[in-house]
Amino acid sequence: MNLAENLRVALDSIRSNFVRALLTLLIIAVGITCLVGILTAIDTILYSMSNSFNRMGANSFYVYPARDNSRRHGKDTKKSEPIDFKQAQRFKENFDFPAAKVSVNTFCQWNSTVKYKNKKTNPNIRLVGIDENYLSASSYDIDVGRNFSNSEIENGDHKVIIGKEIVTNLFNDKQEQALGKVIHVGNTRYKVVGVLASKGASMTQSHDRRVFIPLLNAKRYYGTADRNYSLLASIKDPTQMDNAVAEATGLMRNIRSLKATQENDFDIRKSDGILQTLKEITTELRIATIAIALMTLLGAAIGLMNIMLVSVTERTREIGVRKALGATQFNILFQFLMEAVVITILGGILGIILGILVGFGVAHAIKGEFIIPFNWMALGIFVCIVVGTLSGLYPALKASRLDPIESLRYE
């Protein structure tokens, strides 16, 4: 018997025992749905989060003083000094990693109030002094207007770029009306030159509730002896992130005049750190998902083996006739194995369809982009073939070893 004929016989046998085969098929489908559906949902969530992090500047890293350097390894050490303006400028001028941009910025106030005529915001606006590279390094987009010019940065002009939420509160969400208007940030007047596109929120902070002023203007009004200036560097190729961080570390140690025996008194944080942590967590989720699916499939395998053993018993006389007509042990073995594999593959196809629908539903719920899970589909089919082979092997061996004469006498 060739492959096509074995397949036809397997399908005929499934039809003749439709209810039993259907129940086993559905158990297999549930296991494959768990496998493909959850893994696809995890990939969809990670892909959406990765896109969000890229829009927020995932190819960048921050340099800032160590948060608590007062005691390390049981030794008392001097508390980290802030990065002052000169150190920040030296880093910006000397960090020459290929295709890298460095921005110097400082948070002036965390609770500013912005006013225009008789309207004002709540005192929850973050006021930030920035240079010409900050918006691109942080992946902010200008919706209306422009970025600060070099002369405005160097002169510390009274110009301002405002976030989307401020436009909503002060200008009734009409961006064009905000351009050129003079607003008060605290007690200081600034002219609006740009409005940012909405960037949403991350963790507990809104990126649309921010006001940006030229760095030297911030230094003039908010500069103090202990004022810290943060450094933000972005690179073009994210695969070179570790090399860029290593070079930045060496440069910053030199700027901070640290000796070879001294530990870093600054920290460098990659903005994709949270995403990497989530990827590590989802790896464990994938393993747990596969384990749950395999336990479900184990139950299906036991049920399938039972069906095949019953089928061998019911078809003993048929097996005797086939052997009498010249069928070899391998022919019988292959026929019953094919029948078991066909049942599992049919269940796998149903499970894959349901799993894809689960993944699509998750993508739609989070408004993310759905990715067709070809790798998990292939895994599902492979698992089905393995389960079908293992479940059908013993019944197939039992059928192939039946004595043809005794089989013909079987009633």
N, C-alpha and C positions, 0 to 999 in steps of 0.2 A: 504493500500500500504506500502510495506516495504521500507527500505532505498535504496536498489539497484534499485527498480522500480521507486522511486521518482527521483533518479539520472538519470535514462534513460529518463524519461519524461522531466526533465530539459534540458538535452542535445538535445532532439528532438525539444524542443521549441526554444533553442538557434539557432539550424540549420535552423529552419523555419523563424527566424528573424535575419539571419546571419549578414547583413550589420549593422543594428542598434546595435546588441550585440557587433560586432567587434569594432565599434567606441567607445563604452563605455569601452570595454576591453582595448583598446589602451590608453585611458585617464588614466585608473587605472594603466596600465603598466608604463606610464611616471612617475606617482607619486611614485610608488614603486622603479623605477629605480633611481630617485633622492634620495629616502630614503636609499636604500641599497647601491647604487653606491658611494655616497658621504661619508656615514659613513664608508664603507669599505676602501675607499681611505684615510680617516683620520687615521683609525687604521693602515693601511699599512705604512703611513708616520711616525706615532709615533713609530711603532715597529722598523722601520729602524733607526730612530734617536736614539731610546733607545739602540740599538745594537752599534751604533757609539759612544754614550756616554760611554757605558760600556768598549769599546775598549780604550777610552781615559781616563779611570779612574773614572767612575761615582760613585764608592764605596769609594770615598776619599773626604777629606776636607782640606782646606788650612787655616793656621793661619798666620796673618800678621798684622802690626800696623794699627790702625784706620786711614783712609785716611785723614779725617779732623775732628779733635777732639777739635778745637779751641773754638767752641761755641756750647753748647748744652743746650736746654731748657732755653735759655735766659741768661745762666751763662757763664762767661769766664772761660775756663779751660786750663790747660797746653797742648800743642800740643803733640801728641803721639810720644814717643821715638821709634827708631827702635829696632827690636829684635836683640840683639847682639849675638856674637858667643857663649858665655857662657850660656846665657838664652836658646838658641836653643838646645845646647847639653844637658842641664838639662831637657828640655822637652822630648827630645828623650830618655834619660836614664830612666825617671820616668813615662812615659805614658805606663801603663801596661794593657791597654784594651785587652781583649782576641783576639788573632789572628790578632793583629794590627801591621802594620809596619810604622815607622816614618822615614821620610827623611828630612835632612837639606840641603838646597841648596841656592845659591845666584846668581843673575844675575850680571855678571861682566861687560859686554859691550853689547850694543844693535846694534852696527854698526861695528862689527869686519870685517876684511878682512883676508881670508885664502889663503895662497899661497903654491904652490908646483912647483918647478923648474920655468919655465917661465909662468905658468898659475896661475891665481888668480881669486877669486870670487869678486862680487860686495860688497861694504861695507855695507852689510845688514844682516850679520850673527850674530846670538845671541850666545854669549859666556856665558856658565853657569857652575858654580862650583857645583858638586854634590857628594853625598856619595854613599855607596854601595846599598842603598834601593831605590834610586830615580827612576831608570828605571822601576822596577817592580811596584812601587807605582803609577807611571804615565802611566803605560801600554805601555811602549816602548818595542819593541822586537828587539833583536840583530839578524841581518840577517847573518852576517859573523863576526867571531872573538869572543870576550868575553867582560864581564863587568870588571870594575876595581876590583882588588884584595884588600883585607883589608890592606895589607902592602902598596900598592900604594896609598890608601886613607890616611893612617896614615902618610906616608912619604911625601905626596904631590909630587909624581913623575911627570915627564914631559910626561905623557901619555894622549891620547885623544881618544874620541869616536865621530864619525862624522855622520851627517845625510845624507840621500839619495841624496839630491840635491847637496851637496858638492862633493859626489863621481861622480855624473854626470858631474859637471863642471870641476873637476880637473883630473879625472881618466877615462873619457869617459864611465862612467856608468859601469866600470869593478871593482866590489867590491873586488875581490881577490887581484887585483893589489894594492889596497889602504893599505892592511894590512902590517904592518911593515915599512911603508914609514914615513919619517920625513917631517912634514909640518910646516909652519910658521903661527901662529895665532897672528896677529899683528907683534911684533918683537921677539916673543918667539917661540922656537922650541919644537915640541911635536911629539912623536911617536904614530902612529895610531895603536890601539889595537882592535878596534871594529867598525863595520858599522851597523847602525840601519836600520831596515825595514821601508819602507815608511809608514807614519802615516797620510799624507794629511795635510789639513789645517782646522782651526776653526776660525770663524769670519774673522779677517783681518791678521792673522799670520799663517805662515807655520811652521809645526812641523818638516819638513825635512830640514829646513835651520838653524840648530842648531849644536853647537859644545860643547861637555861636557868635562870638565877637573876635576881632583880630587879636593875635597873641600878645603883641606889645601893648595894645589897649588894656588887655587883662592884667598885664604886668604893671602897668601904670596905676591902675585903680585898686588892684587886689594883691599886688606883689608884697610879700613880707619876707623876713629873713628865713623863715622855715617853710616857705612856699615850695611845694613839690611840682615838678614838671614831668609829666608822663611821656614816655616814648612809645610810638606805635609804628611798627615797620611792616610793610606788606611786600610780598615777593610774587613773581609771576608764576613760577613753577612750584606747586605745593609739594612735589616729591623732594625738593631741595630744602625743605623746612628745617630739618635737623642740622644741615650744614650752615644755614643762615643763623640759626640760634647759637651754634658753636662759635661762629665768627663774631656775633654780637656779644657773646659772653666775654671773649678775649678782649675786645675793644673796650667794653664797659669796665672790666677789671683794670685796664690801663688808665682809663679816665678817672676812676675812683682811687687810683694809686694804691692798689692792694698788693701786698707782698705774696710771694709764691706759697707761703705757709698759711696765709689768711683765707678764710672761707668767703664766698660771695656775700656781700652785704646788700644784694639786690636779687630780685626774682625775675624770671622770664616765663611768661605764661602764653602758651599757644592758644589761640581762640577756638581751635577745634578740639580742645581737651575734653570738653563735655561730650562731644560727639564720639570721641574715641572710647570714653567710659561706657557710653550707651552701646557701642558696638561690642564691647567686651561682655556687657550684661546680656545682650541679645544672643551672643554665642552660647551662653548657658541656657537661654530660652530655647534655642534651636535644638540643643541636645535633649532637653526635657521633652520637647515636642516629639522628636523622633522616638524617644523612649515610650511615650504614651501611645503613639501610633503603632509601635511594634507590639505593645501589649495587646492592643485591640486586634491587630493582625494575628497574634498568637491564638486568640480565641477563634478567629475565622479559620486559621489553619487546622485547628483541632476539628472544627465542624466540617471542613472540607474533607479531611481524612476519613471521618466517619461516613460521609456521603459516598466517598469512593469505595470504602470497604463494603458498604451495603450494595453499591452498584456491582462490585465484583461478584458478590454472592448471588444477586439477582440474574446476572448474565453469565453464570457458570456454563450453562449449556451452549450459549452463543460462543463462548470462548472455545469450548470443545469442538464446535463445528468449524470455526476458523482454523484451528490447529489441524483438524482433519483435512482441510482443503489446502494446507501448505503454509499457513502463517507461522512464522518463527517466534521464539520467545521475545526477540527484540521487537518484532512487529506489535505484539500484544503489549509489551512494556511501553513502547513509544505511544501507542494509541491511548492508554490510560493516563500517561503523563500529559499528553496533549490535551486531554479532556480537563484535567485539573488546572493546567496553565490557562486554558481558554476561560474557565470560570473566573480565575483571579484577574486576568487581564480585562475582562468585561467589567468586573467590579472596580478595577483600577481606573478604567476610562470614566465610569460614572463618578467615582471619587474625585478624579482630576477636574471634571467639569464643575462639580459642586465646590471644590477647593478654589478654582479660579473665580467663581462667583463670590465666594467669601472674600478673597483678596480684592476683587473689584469693589465690593461693598465697603470695605475698609478705606480704600482709596477715595471713594466718593464721599464717605463720611468726613474724612479729614481734608477734603478738597486737594488731594495730592494727585500725582501722576501714576497711573497704573502701569506696571511692567509685567509683560507676559512671562510667567515663570518657567521658561524652557528647562532650566536645570532641575527644578523640583518636579516638573512633569516627567523628565527622564528618570529621576530617582524613584518616582512613584511606580512607573512601569517596571523598572529593574526590581524593586521590592516585590511587586506582584509576581514576576517570573520566578524569583527565588522562593517565595511562599508557595506558589503552585507546584514547583518542582519538589520541594521538601515534603509538602502535604501528600502529593500523589505518588511519591517514590515507593513507599511500603505497599500500598494497595496495588500499584502497577507490578511490583516484583511478585506479589502474591498471585496476581492474575497470570503472569507470564510463566509461573512455575506449576500451574495446574496440570494434572495429567489429563491428556485429551480423552482417553477412554473413560476415566472416572467422570469427567466433565459431561460427556455425552449421556451417561447414565443418570446424571443429576436431574431430580424433579423439583 
